Amino acid sequence: MRTVRRPGAVSRRAAAAPGAFRGPARRLRHRRDRGQVSIEFLGFLPILLVVALAVVQLGLAAYTVQQAGTGARAAARTASMDRADRETDPRSAGRAAMSGWVADRATISVSEGGDAVSATARVTIPSIIPGVDDFGSASRSATMPRPADAGAQGAAAASTYEGALPR
């Protein structure tokens, strides 16, 4: 024989279970749980913000290191040219190759000697984390060979290159 239950009716098993809620008590339990997820999210929100700031700070430090390398290469490339061919100072060329706000924090040193030129760019890493002012500095170096003399370079290039002569 089949029994048909009315909507909202509680089975005997559920009625006999300890701690079973019926009627208004069941609705009261759901009402008390309202907003629980919001409170848990508010408790977790500071942790999320700290992690996000740390990720952005790490990206900013990596960008600063990359810009220091770019500035060092540009300064070394300019310093390796003949003095008559240089349009700018190697330090100015290194700063011009970097982003504006990074170039303001950069110090570029060039050492010329022998058949190679070396340039070092040191940039202070900016901080976006409140209360932390110093993340140190990023330093990158680059070395470029200096041509022996203009005539020898042109002759060597003409003998190995099969196209038009270089200008």
N, C-alpha and C positions, 0 to 999 in steps of 0.2 A: 504494500500500500504506500502510496506516495503522499507526502505532506507538502502543503503549499504554505510558504511563509509570507507573512505580511511585510511590507517595507518598513524597516526600522525595528523589526522584532529581533530579539536576541535569542540565540539558541541556548539550550540547557547547559551545554558544555561551557560556553562563554560566560554564562551567568554564574556557573559554579567555580570558575577560575578565580584564584585569589588575585586581588588588585585589579579586577576588571572594572572598567568605568562604564557607567550607563547614563544616558540622558545628559542632564546639565553638567555633571562632573566631567564628562568626556569633552564637552565644548569648552569648559573652563581650562582644561589642560592645554588645548590648542591655543587658547587666547594668551596663556602665560608664556608660551614658546615664541610668540610673535616678536620679531626684531632681534632674535638671538644671532642670526647670521650677520646682521648689521653691526652688532656689538663686537663679534669676533673679527670682522673685517677692520673695524676701527682699531682694534688691538694689534692687528697684523700690519696695518698701514705704515707705521714708523719703520718697521723692518724693511718693507718694500722701498720706501724712500731712501733709506741708507744704502741699500744695494744698488738702486738706480744712480745715486750720486757717485758711488764707487766705480760703476761701469763708465759713466761719463768722464770721470777723472782719469781713468785708465786710458780711455780713447784720446783724451786731450794730451796726456803724456806721450803716447805713441805718435801723435801728430807732431808734437814739438820735436821729438827725436828725428822724425822724417824731415822736417823743415831744417833742422841743424845740418843734416847730411846734404840737403840740396844747396844750402848756403856755402858749405865747405867746398863742394864740387865746383860751384860757380866761381868762387874766389880763386881756387887753385887753377882752374882753366884760364881765367883772365890773367893770373900772375905768370902762367907758363908762356904767354904770348910775348913777342918782342915788344920792347918798350915803345917803339915807334907805332906799332899796330894797336896798342891799347887805347880804347876810347875812354875808359873809366878806371878808377882805382880798384884794385882787387877786392878790398873790403867793401866798397860801395856796390860792386857787382854781386858780392855774396849777399848783402842785405837786400838788394833789389830782387834777388831770386826767391826770397822768402815772403811769406804773408806779412802784411803790414804790422799787425799786433805782435807777431813773433819777432820780426826784425827789430822792433823797438827794444826788446829784451836781449838781443844778441850781441856777443862780442866775438869778433873775427880776428885771428892772428895769422899772418903769412910769414913763412920762413923760406927764403930763397937761398939756394946754395947748390953748387955743382950742376948736374944735368937734370935735376928734378926740383919741383916746387911743391911745398906742402902747405896746406891751409887747415886751420882748426876753427870750428865754430862752436861756441858755447852759448846755450840758451837757457834761461831760467824757466822752469816749468811752472805755469800759473796754477793757482788753486781755486776750485769752486766750492770746496767743502768748508763750511763755516767753522772758524776756530783753528783751522790748519793753514798756516801762512807759507810754509816752506816745504816744497816737494823736491828740492835740490835743483840740479841743472843737468841738461843733456849736452853731451859733447860728442862731436863727430869730426873726423879728420879725412882729408882726401889728398892724394899725391898725384901730380901730373908730370909727365916728362917734359923737359924743355928741349926745343929743337936745337940741334948743334949749330947750324947756320942756314940761312934761307936758300943759298945756292945749292947746297948739298941736298936739301930736302926736295927741291924742285927737280934735280937731276935724278934722284932715286925714284921719285914718283913717276917721272916720264919713262923710265926704263921698265917699270913693272906694270904700268897702266896702259891698256890697249886702246882706250877711247881718246877723247880730246884732252889736251894738256890742261892741267889745273891752272886756275887764274892766280 
